[in-house]
Amino acid sequence: MQAFPISVSQRRLVAVALVCLAAAVFFVRQHHSASAGATALRVAPVVPASAGQAGADNRGRRAVVVDVVGAVARPGLYHLQHGSRIADAVARAGGLTRSADRTAVNLAAPVADGEQVLVARRGAAGPSAAGSAGAGAATGPISLSTATAEQLDTLPGVGPVTAQKIVAYREKNGPFTSVEALDAIPGIGPARIADLKGLAVP
């Protein structure tokens, strides 16, 4: 058979077609490799629950600060968990001493931030003074310098906690010189002092 001669223009068309075919094959292979690589390098998303967990931890660490004084082994400031009781504060302070008046402190009461926990000592006012104050409780004013915490608790507006603060104040500063000196005790203001006039004496 007689072969037909291929012109130069035909050869160029064939060459261009081959180049285009090679480029198409190269592009397909590159695209396939990139897709496979993207799948292999997939990164797990960050779990947002970590922020919520941190918030829960912060709530769990919320604390109150209390000042434990009186008949305990180690008086001082202590950090306690929210919802703690007086018993927890006393335990952190080393527990009650032998001189502590166990009946003068309510160990089941909850503590509040900034509260002073006072553990009174037994017989702080003395047996004779306590007797005279007890007799005077029914017939006359109560002596702030000699009355027990239980007797002070009978005064209007003075609860167990405030009564213990009065006892602790006089143990630290000495006998009261006036009823107005109660103003130095947290929780007692001018209105409360006015109510005690005639019912309490230094």
Summary of the structure (lengths in Angstrom):
residues: 202
radius of gyration: 42.4
end to end distance: 141.9
largest distance: 148.7
contacts: 512
relative contact order: 0.09
helix: 49%
strand: 14%
